[in-house]
Amino acid sequence: MALTLFRPSMDYDWPSSSSGLSPQHPPSRGHPSSTSLATSPFGNPPAKELLSGAEEVQEILHAYRLVFLPQVRGLFCLRCTPLRPLFQDQPLRHLSNDHCVTEDLHLVEELLKQLPPLPRTGRDLRVPPPGEPALPHLPVDVGYRCVICPFASRSTKMLQNHWGDDHHDEVRPSITFRSAYMQTLNGPRGANHLFPV
């Protein structure tokens, strides 16, 4: 099975290895907990020496079924359906408790230090502005969006309520919403962000 590597946008200045070393072998394509670090393709050097930039970080994260999306500044678990964001102190606990991944978690911890700080809550996720390309790994749905602002919903009734609540002082056009493609960032306890793409 081929590993799909998400190439992040370059709006984040990814650190490079101070030693200039890159992995001697590609990361394991299998389940990372199936081998120990000492016998894994990652080799024996400390994890920081193995990291030489964004692609290596993303590829090793993929081996753990994690992906960092710089557009929303969030880390997501690809094992969870729907795609689940992981916040500041959650990634290692989530892998261990929810997916029984216990080996080499110190490598994941070193990788997380290479990323920008993770959001503290779902409210801290950056919702992409309208017009940006669809995010990888998130399904694209059909819904509706306001013709004035980025508000989006799957329900026309919600759009009508939105107009009454947020645009009641504005001149109402003949068409207040239109169909649109959208994606959803699923936060904890049903705190979801819908946004048009």
C-alpha positions, 0 to 999 in steps of 0.5 A: 500500500503506497503512502500518500504524503501530504505536502504542507503549504510553506506558510510555516517555516519548518525547522531543519536538522542542525546536523543536516542528516536525513533518514538513512531509510524511509520510515516504516510503511506498516504500523509503527508499534510493530517494531521497536525503535532500535530495530525499526527502519528509523535507525538508532540515532536520536529522533532530532537527527532524523528530521530534515524538514517538513516532508520527513516530519509529515511522512513519519507522522503518517506512519502513526496515522497522524497528519498536521494541516498547516492551513488550520494549524492542527494535528489530526488522527487519521484512524478516527472517523470523522477525522479528529483534531488533537489538541495540546496535551492529547496526541500521545494519550490519544494514541495510547488510550484510543488506539493501543499504540504504545511503542516509540511514542517518544519519537512522536513526542520529538516530532511534535516539538518540530510543529508549531504549538497545537491549539488548546481547544477546537475554538483555536483551530483556524477556519480557512477563509472562503476560496481556499482549496479543500483540505486533504483528508476531509470529505467535501459535502454540499450545503449552503453559504450566505451571500454576504459572509462566510457562514455555511450550513447544511440547512436552509432554515439555519441560513434563514435564521442567520439572516435574521440574527446577523444581517437584520440591519442590512438590505436583504437581497433577493437571494440570501444564500446559495449552494456551496461545497463545504468541509467540516472540522469536527471538534470535541463534544459536537463543536463543529466548524463548517466552512465553504471551499 
